[in-house]
Amino acid sequence: MEPFNYNPYIFDPSKEILKSVQVNAVIDAQRKQQEQEAAYQTKADEFFNNPKPTMKDISSFMAVMTPDQQKAFEPYAKSLSEEQKKASLNFGLQIVNSLENDPAVAVKLLRERAVAERNSGNESDASFFENLAGTAEKSPAAAMKVSSLILAAIPGAKEAIDNITASREEQRKAELQPFKISEASADAQLKQIQTRFTPQKLAIDLQLSKEQLKNLQQSRTEQGASIIPLEKRPEAEAKFRKEYSEQTQTYKDVKSSYGRILASNEDAAGDLALVYNYMKMLDPGSVVREGEFATAQNAAGVPDRIRNQLNKLLDGERLNPAQREQFKKQAGSIYNQSLKQEATVRKGIERIATGYGLKPDNIFYEPTETPPTAPATTPATTPAAGKPIVVDY
């Protein structure tokens, strides 16, 4: 008789642990897949309901695509050669970039591509690009969403989009940097003002007597405010007014240039004024010499691409509506940064002056700064014949 085999009935802890680990791994994988699908659905809803998606939104949408969704694009990607992938990626990036910044350019590119495909005998591709051009004409946002799905099928698209958006952000930061530095230095300006307007120095400037200085110091100790003699207040207010004017000169230059930008016409002369004054906002302290061509080579705070744009305008090119809008939008950001610096200086001077018993109304030209606004109507101008003569930095 064969001996009975008890091994199958013997409890083996290692096997039970292994089974448990395997079950938990399956559960974890299912949970992760569900979370990923939920994240994708949320991001997809946000993206496709977005009335004005950007390239950054396309990247966020691609970032949460599930492996199964990415696999769906593999047959298309495998059907393309490396050269075709590169060409498709470059064209797709051109389209989404144009749709975001200048839809008219995207429409033109798509129609040109449709003609090229038709001439090559690819009627189905020609129809697709023609239809996409029509969509872009009516709704750039809808065309952006369709284009994002095409880009998602091309390897490296997300990385390329991220590089473009990062480059844009760096350019924007570089342009705003001078004003962020100015804003950060506003506290240092206030310390300088406080040093200049100590009771001892103010007493010398106003030629106060020893008795008046003593009263000034005593009132500061007892009341928390140093009261300047009534007959000396107009002179003291004039000193504070001059201090405010000097400390906010950069802001006033920026405000003046921003006002001219908002008033610029949408023609060749207006475009030249727009870019030139934008450069002035970036480098308010530059010296201007009239009667010479604008090369802007000494404008340290101006990026090369802005200088190049100005030089193109000198050769007769014009800005398109999207470019004008970009310049004006960025100019608004620069103005707001400078306005913060003005507000910091104003608040500090007002606090010090009030402590001396002076009236802020006699120091500042207006209670608060009023940002420039575009004129209700801009009269048309007739550009002078020949190449325009502008100014040089």
Order of alpha helices (4+ residues) and beta strands (2+ residues): alpha-alpha-alpha-alpha-alpha-alpha-alpha-alpha-alpha-alpha-alpha-alpha-alpha-alpha-alpha-alpha-alpha
